[in-house]
Amino acid sequence: MAIVDKTPSDVAGELTEFARAHGLLLPNPECLKAHTVRFVALGHCPCVESRPACPCEQVLSDVERMGRCECGILIDPARLCMLKSQRNGR
């Protein structure tokens, strides 16, 4: 198990800064907290074990491909808006 020398609060802060810098959305505070606690406890991404950091190096390619990172913690607001429009149009 890898050691993460950060607190969940540190990771949440980094995710928040990253989201702002890239125009991405974060989930509700409870979900974000649960994710960061799990990341620190595991020492790697809770969703993709081979990813040692959060946000990981692949996050922007994930967002481009899926509209969100692999964990769904960082979300593209344009993609979310498009999905909501599609759902409401049905």
Secondary structure, DSSP 8 states (H G I E B T S, - for coil): -----S-HHHHHHHHHHHHHHHT-B---HHHHHHHHHHHHHHTS-SS-TT--SSS-TTHHHHHHHHSB-TTSSSB-HHHHHHHHHHHHT-
